[in-house]
Amino acid sequence: MSGIKNKKIRIIFTVFTLFTLTVPVIAKEKEAGKTLLTQASVFAKRSNVNITLKRRSKIFERDEIHVGKGGRAQFRMVDQAIISLQENSILQIKRYKFKQGSGSNSAFLKLLTGGLRTITGAIGKKAYELHTPLATIGVRGTDYEVEIVSTGMYVATWQGTIQLKSYLKSGCNMLVGRSQPYMFAYINPQGKCKGLQQVPQVFRAGHSSNIQQVGIKTAVNPIIESLQQALPVSPVKTFKHSGLNIDLSHPAKEINSKSSTLASSIPTFKVGLERYNLAETGKVINFQQSIGGYQVNWGYWNQFSTSLASNTASENIEASLDGMIWTAYDPTDASIVAARTGTARYDNVTNSLLNGSSGVINNLQIQMDVNFESGNVTNGALSANTRSDTWVAVFDGKITAGDLDLQLNGASVVDSNPTTPSPVRDANGFIAGDFIGNNAEAIIGGFGLSEDNVESNHIEGTFIVEE
């Protein structure tokens, strides 16, 4: 990575002044993966510098990943493994070497605090180790979970088998998995292990990092069937369609996802290791299908929940009462995007589904110039009005392998009443998009903007903008 460009843009009504600050960061280590999503404080400590991580941020060998209180992060590694970190977690990437077809691929991770869940990739089928303060975990092609608590450590193996080995000679060395007597285990500070017959409460309660004591039920003459009953198997879902979700609890956070269907007003969305589901008490509002003649559906959930996305578990881990705007769609085939030439201006907003803390949003305008030959997106601008405010933002982006990657460069909000002058306030957030249509003639997108230091003032929505 030759450099990271940080841009701050101050927008005063219609006058945009751009300040660019370039901070060189030289990546001395090999890329280990990319960030799928983050929540709250998530950063990588790299060469004694703390680098904030956001969606699509690269992570490298030797990085130390920190997830703060109330935080969460998910990463897709170079071997297609997925790692999900819970709040108050620190993970060191000691080694992550992968080259397709190589026989020397290996990974060595170290979880210092908190909790981790991972679905291992190509490396995990052969050589993969996770070190914790109490034990090492040897992995071969599994979906497993670890939680470090004040009284010890819990592990769960949802698929495959792991080897749990204490550092102490008098400690334990046991296999944990569906094909083993136990799927769950607890290890105390002295390195002693106990197989558990029931799903530990630490996982049932939402993989919380602040649990002080969890009761342990010792298993006697365990039977594999009883273990399976402890963890009901969910129907296997496929996620063939793309999706974009805006959690109104965190409207300035972008969430790209995969959707289970385009034929229902209550699809399930998969984000990394989690599923987004319509809550039983929730309602679907403003559901629309085949919007603008495209393979696009969207709607608003007034309540939703998130669950672990394993086909062998569905433990509720978080609920939001603020709602979610969601979009499910089929993007334009990447080969069609690659075949286009010239530059196209997208500036005709034909459809939108919007929400704001100040009420109705109107006069949404979006424009961007897309150069299909260079792959650059330029002159991106967004504006919208609420009853009390005018919001403006600027952005750019790139096309990579048919995927449209938009990047917000700056945003501001100002009182919309011209007779009452007020200072311009900075805002932050995201904008995202993807090509739709038979010839990429339109873009399906979403955005979320929040006023700096006033998160209660925000606007968000999804839109279709055509050439």
Sequence and secondary structure as in RCSB ss.txt:
>XXXX:A:sequence
MSGIKNKKIRIIFTVFTLFTLTVPVIAKEKEAGKTLLTQASVFAKRSNVNITLKRRSKIFERDEIHVGKGGRAQF
RMVDQAIISLQENSILQIKRYKFKQGSGSNSAFLKLLTGGLRTITGAIGKKAYELHTPLATIGVRGTDYEVEIVS
TGMYVATWQGTIQLKSYLKSGCNMLVGRSQPYMFAYINPQGKCKGLQQVPQVFRAGHSSNIQQVGIKTAVNPIIE
SLQQALPVSPVKTFKHSGLNIDLSHPAKEINSKSSTLASSIPTFKVGLERYNLAETGKVINFQQSIGGYQVNWGY
WNQFSTSLASNTASENIEASLDGMIWTAYDPTDASIVAARTGTARYDNVTNSLLNGSSGVINNLQIQMDVNFESG
NVTNGALSANTRSDTWVAVFDGKITAGDLDLQLNGASVVDSNPTTPSPVRDANGFIAGDFIGNNAEAIIGGFGLS
EDNVESNHIEGTFIVEE
>XXXX:A:secstr
   EEEEEEEEETTEEEEEEEEE     S EEEEEEEEESSEEEEETTEEEE  TT EEETT EEEE TT EEEE
EETTS EEEE TTEEEEEEEEE  TT S  EEEEEEEESEEEEE  TGGGT EEEE SSEEEEEEEEEEEEEEET
TEEEEEEEEEEEEEEESSTTS EEEEETTSS SEEEE TTS EEEESS  HHHHTTS TT       B SS  HH
HHHHHS         EEEEEEETTSTTS EEEEES SS SS  EEETTEEEEE TT  EEEEESSGGGSSEEEEE
ESSEEEEE  TT   EEEEESS EEEEEE    HHHHHH  SEEEE EEEEEEEEETTS  EEEEEEEEEETTTT
EEEEEEEEEE SSEEEEEEEEEEEETTEEEEEEEEEEEEES TTS    EEEEEEEEEEEESTTS EEEEEEEEE
ETTEEEEEEEEEEEEE 
